[in-house]
Amino acid sequence: MGGEQSATFRDFRSRMARGFQALQDSAEKIIIIVEMMLMGQSDLPCFEGGRSLIKQLKDRLFPNGRRLDREDSNRHVDGLIAESVNNWRTRCYDSAQYCM
């Protein structure tokens, strides 16, 4: 993307923040759908966590236990990006993608 200071990276950061805000706008519906799927298809590997899976989903969609305003949402996404930018797992995954 041209590095953390590039226009492309700034655009990525902005789009991530807007995407997270959109997720929060529909979070209740997403959670209800996942709960319904868990009740009907609990034998699927993706639902191995059971009810704790729903709690984890809620924690990800509402990191402070509530819907974030725009400013807090931007800070949250910036924090997630900062954690992953130079993470060794991210670098390994990027290298694997480049080779493929």
N, C-alpha and C positions, 0 to 999 in steps of 0.2 A: 504493500500500500504506500510505500515511499517513506516510511518512518513515522514516528509519533507526532511530528510537527507538520506533516504534509497535509495538503488540502483534502486528499482522499481519506486520510485517517480521521480528520475532523468531521468529514461527511459521514464516515462509518460510525463515529461516536454519536453524532446527532441522530442518525437513523436508529441506532440501538436504543437510545433514550426514548424516541418516539414509539418504537416497537414495544418497549417495556410499558409505557403508558397505555398503549392499546391493549396489552395483555391485562393490565389492571382494570381497564374499562369493562372487560368481559370476564374477569376472574371468577365471579360468582357462578356464571353459566358454565365455565370450564370445570370448576370444582364439582358442580352438580352432575355434569356429564361423566366425569371420571368416577364419582361415587356410584352412579348407576351402573357403569361398566364393571366396576369392582364387585358390586352385588351380583351381577349376572354372569360374569366371566372370571371369577376369582381364581380359577385354575390356570389362567395364562401366566407365563413367567414374569411379565411386566407388573403383575399385581402381587408378587410374592410378599411384599412388605405389608399387605393388608391395610388396616386402618392407619398405621404409621405413615404409609405412603401418602394418604390424604393430608396428614399434618405437614409432611415435608413439602407437598405441593403448596399448601397455604402459606408456609413459611417463606417459600421462594416468591410467591406472588405478592405477599404482604410482609416484607422483611421486618417491619417495625410493628407488626400486628394490625396494621391498618393500611388503607390506600394512601400512597404517597402523593404529595402535591408535586407540581412540575419541577420545582427546584430540588426537592429531596430525591425525586426520581432520577434527575440528572446526576446528582451526587452518588446515588447508589450504583447507577450504571458505570459512572467513571471509576468507582471503586472496583467493580467487577472487572472492568477492562484493565485497570492498573495491576490487579492480581494476576491476570493471565498474560499480559504483554511479554514478559520475559520469563515466564514459568517454563521449567524444563519440559513439562509434558506438552505445552503448546509448541515449543520449538521442535520437539520430536515429531509431533503430528504434522506440523508444517513441512518438515523435511520429508516425511513419508509421502505427503500429498504432492510435493514437488517432484519426487522420484516417479510417482505414478503418472 
